[in-house]
Amino acid sequence: MAMEDEYVLSVCDDVPHDVVLTDTGAHVLDVVQVVRRLSGLSLWRSEALATQVPALILVGVPQEDAEEAVTALHEVGAQAEAREQPEPGFPN
């Protein structure tokens, strides 16, 4: 059996998560500031990202960081969710 034919499922405690902004709510400027803080993007890019929902804000972060980001977005009136990244090789 060739190496590329084998698939080993490793179990780890820290499955990467993505943070998805689903609705900016009424306080768009506050959401833009939080997106800027979380992503490290410029103000202009953060505004563009926050106004094109659904928007992927963070990719492949630990669950704890994803939950903190979602909480920060909820605090300013936005709707967001942390999504567990699918295992490679498995259909969604």
Backbone as CSV, one residue per row, in Angstrom:
resi,resn,N_x,N_y,N_z,CA_x,CA_y,CA_z,C_x,C_y,C_z
1,MET,0.851,-1.177,0.000,0.000,0.000,0.000,0.898,1.241,0.000
2,ALA,0.643,2.148,-0.892,1.438,3.366,-0.997,1.103,4.312,0.146
3,MET,2.049,5.154,0.473,1.879,6.085,1.585,0.692,7.021,1.358
4,GLU,0.466,7.468,0.120,-0.622,8.396,-0.142,-1.996,7.727,-0.044
5,ASP,-2.044,6.393,-0.019,-3.304,5.680,0.119,-3.739,5.548,1.570
6,GLU,-2.864,5.814,2.501,-3.186,5.680,3.907,-3.670,7.011,4.469
7,TYR,-4.606,6.897,5.366,-5.085,8.103,6.048,-5.168,7.790,7.528
8,VAL,-4.510,8.574,8.293,-4.501,8.363,9.734,-5.247,9.508,10.380
9,LEU,-6.263,9.168,11.142,-7.031,10.179,11.865,-6.382,10.388,13.215
10,SER,-5.856,11.559,13.425,-5.273,11.864,14.720,-6.266,12.695,15.510
11,VAL,-6.393,12.354,16.760,-7.324,13.058,17.625,-6.524,14.042,18.457
12,CYS,-6.944,15.280,18.409,-6.262,16.291,19.205,-7.312,17.165,19.874
13,ASP,-6.901,17.798,20.942,-7.822,18.639,21.699,-8.071,19.982,21.028
14,ASP,-7.161,20.402,20.175,-7.222,21.753,19.622,-7.563,21.718,18.132
15,VAL,-8.823,21.480,17.815,-9.280,21.475,16.433,-9.388,22.931,15.980
16,PRO,-8.828,23.268,14.825,-8.897,24.661,14.371,-10.330,25.091,14.071
17,HIS,-10.595,26.355,14.338,-11.918,26.945,14.115,-11.787,28.179,13.235
18,ASP,-12.864,28.474,12.533,-12.977,29.709,11.768,-14.024,30.578,12.447
19,VAL,-13.851,31.887,12.360,-14.843,32.824,12.897,-15.512,33.499,11.705
20,VAL,-16.825,33.371,11.649,-17.607,33.904,10.537,-18.547,34.978,11.057
21,LEU,-18.454,36.161,10.482,-19.370,37.258,10.783,-20.592,37.097,9.884
22,THR,-21.762,36.942,10.495,-22.971,36.700,9.709,-23.875,37.919,9.588
23,ASP,-23.751,38.887,10.506,-24.561,40.106,10.452,-23.871,41.181,11.276
24,THR,-23.731,42.369,10.717,-23.044,43.441,11.439,-23.927,44.113,12.474
25,GLY,-25.236,44.018,12.319,-26.120,44.689,13.265,-26.175,46.175,12.989
26,ALA,-26.628,46.929,13.974,-26.858,48.368,13.805,-25.599,49.216,13.981
27,HIS,-24.604,48.707,14.676,-23.413,49.497,14.997,-22.221,49.057,14.142
28,VAL,-22.313,49.367,12.853,-21.318,48.901,11.896,-19.911,49.398,12.245
29,LEU,-19.774,50.641,12.642,-18.439,51.169,12.947,-17.802,50.449,14.135
30,ASP,-18.596,50.103,15.131,-18.069,49.348,16.270,-17.616,47.963,15.829
31,VAL,-18.386,47.354,14.950,-18.024,46.027,14.433,-16.737,46.121,13.619
32,VAL,-16.606,47.154,12.810,-15.386,47.349,12.015,-14.168,47.449,12.932
33,GLN,-14.292,48.173,14.025,-13.173,48.310,14.963,-12.799,46.963,15.584
34,VAL,-13.796,46.155,15.922,-13.515,44.832,16.495,-12.872,43.939,15.436
35,VAL,-13.384,43.974,14.216,-12.787,43.184,13.130,-11.344,43.604,12.921
36,ARG,-11.093,44.885,12.970,-9.720,45.390,12.802,-8.809,44.877,13.913
37,ARG,-9.300,44.914,15.139,-8.501,44.443,16.275,-8.228,42.947,16.173
38,LEU,-9.243,42.179,15.793,-9.104,40.726,15.717,-8.215,40.281,14.558
39,SER,-8.377,40.931,13.412,-7.704,40.474,12.198,-6.351,41.130,11.947
40,GLY,-6.149,42.315,12.517,-4.906,43.038,12.251,-4.899,43.737,10.903
41,LEU,-6.048,43.778,10.242,-6.143,44.435,8.943,-6.238,45.946,9.113
42,SER,-6.053,46.661,8.021,-6.206,48.113,8.046,-7.677,48.459,8.262
43,LEU,-7.926,49.702,8.607,-9.302,50.157,8.816,-10.121,49.979,7.547
44,TRP,-9.551,50.331,6.407,-10.258,50.226,5.136,-10.617,48.778,4.825
45,ARG,-9.656,47.867,4.969,-9.910,46.450,4.686,-10.879,45.841,5.698
46,SER,-10.782,46.267,6.954,-11.711,45.776,7.974,-13.133,46.199,7.662
47,GLU,-13.310,47.435,7.191,-14.638,47.911,6.824,-15.174,47.126,5.628
48,ALA,-14.334,46.898,4.635,-14.756,46.133,3.462,-15.163,44.717,3.861
49,LEU,-14.402,44.108,4.742,-14.701,42.755,5.195,-15.991,42.711,5.997
50,ALA,-16.166,43.664,6.905,-17.333,43.671,7.792,-18.632,43.978,7.058
51,THR,-18.552,44.644,5.935,-19.779,45.015,5.221,-20.138,44.014,4.127
52,GLN,-19.373,42.951,3.975,-19.666,41.924,2.972,-19.930,40.593,3.665
53,VAL,-21.008,40.527,4.414,-21.327,39.326,5.182,-22.041,38.304,4.311
54,PRO,-21.880,37.026,4.557,-21.042,36.457,5.610,-19.568,36.621,5.267
55,ALA,-18.778,36.927,6.284,-17.356,37.182,6.086,-16.530,36.314,7.022
56,LEU,-15.502,35.729,6.495,-14.578,34.915,7.270,-13.571,35.863,7.920
57,ILE,-13.659,36.017,9.239,-12.830,36.975,9.965,-11.505,36.351,10.392
58,LEU,-11.563,35.161,10.964,-10.367,34.442,11.401,-10.418,33.021,10.852
59,VAL,-9.264,32.485,10.497,-9.192,31.143,9.922,-8.205,30.301,10.715
60,GLY,-8.658,29.117,11.130,-7.761,28.148,11.753,-7.206,28.546,13.104
61,VAL,-8.019,29.180,13.928,-7.562,29.578,15.257,-8.031,28.550,16.287
62,PRO,-7.373,28.497,17.443,-7.832,27.589,18.498,-9.256,27.934,18.941
63,GLN,-9.957,26.939,19.461,-11.358,27.115,19.860,-11.528,28.254,20.856
64,GLU,-10.640,28.357,21.823,-10.749,29.408,22.834,-10.656,30.793,22.200
65,ASP,-9.721,30.976,21.269,-9.585,32.261,20.585,-10.815,32.561,19.733
66,ALA,-11.345,31.536,19.082,-12.541,31.718,18.258,-13.730,32.142,19.117
67,GLU,-13.885,31.509,20.263,-14.995,31.861,21.154,-14.848,33.276,21.691
68,GLU,-13.625,33.692,22.007,-13.390,35.062,22.474,-13.708,36.070,21.378
69,ALA,-13.363,35.750,20.140,-13.643,36.640,19.018,-15.148,36.771,18.803
70,VAL,-15.856,35.654,18.868,-17.313,35.677,18.709,-17.946,36.514,19.820
71,THR,-17.474,36.353,21.038,-17.993,37.136,22.162,-17.758,38.627,21.936
72,ALA,-16.560,38.990,21.474,-16.247,40.404,21.215,-17.175,40.974,20.149
73,LEU,-17.461,40.199,19.124,-18.370,40.665,18.075,-19.804,40.768,18.586
74,HIS,-20.224,39.817,19.405,-21.578,39.878,19.986,-21.736,41.105,20.887
75,GLU,-20.686,41.468,21.604,-20.751,42.613,22.523,-21.031,43.931,21.815
76,VAL,-20.684,44.024,20.530,-20.955,45.263,19.783,-22.177,45.126,18.882
77,GLY,-22.949,44.063,19.087,-24.213,43.913,18.379,-24.165,43.111,17.094
78,ALA,-23.037,42.514,16.774,-22.928,41.709,15.554,-23.341,40.270,15.828
79,GLN,-23.644,39.562,14.766,-23.900,38.125,14.849,-22.696,37.417,14.222
80,ALA,-22.144,36.461,14.954,-20.983,35.723,14.469,-21.011,34.329,15.056
81,GLU,-20.266,33.444,14.442,-20.193,32.081,14.953,-18.800,31.509,14.723
82,ALA,-18.439,30.581,15.602,-17.191,29.835,15.461,-17.543,28.502,14.829
83,ARG,-16.876,28.187,13.744,-17.141,26.925,13.040,-15.890,26.059,13.076
84,GLU,-16.093,24.820,13.480,-14.989,23.873,13.499,-14.611,23.544,12.060
85,GLN,-13.312,23.574,11.774,-12.871,23.233,10.430,-13.044,21.736,10.213
86,PRO,-13.496,21.338,9.022,-13.664,19.917,8.760,-12.314,19.202,8.688
87,GLU,-12.336,17.914,9.037,-11.124,17.112,8.917,-10.758,16.995,7.455
88,PRO,-9.469,17.076,7.114,-9.086,16.914,5.711,-9.413,15.497,5.237
89,GLY,-9.923,15.411,4.023,-10.226,14.111,3.463,-11.617,13.605,3.761
90,PHE,-12.361,14.285,4.619,-13.722,13.882,4.936,-14.684,14.831,4.260
91,PRO,-15.742,14.307,3.659,-16.733,15.204,3.039,-17.490,15.968,4.113
92,ASN,-17.930,17.190,3.776,-18.686,18.019,4.721,-20.061,17.523,4.941
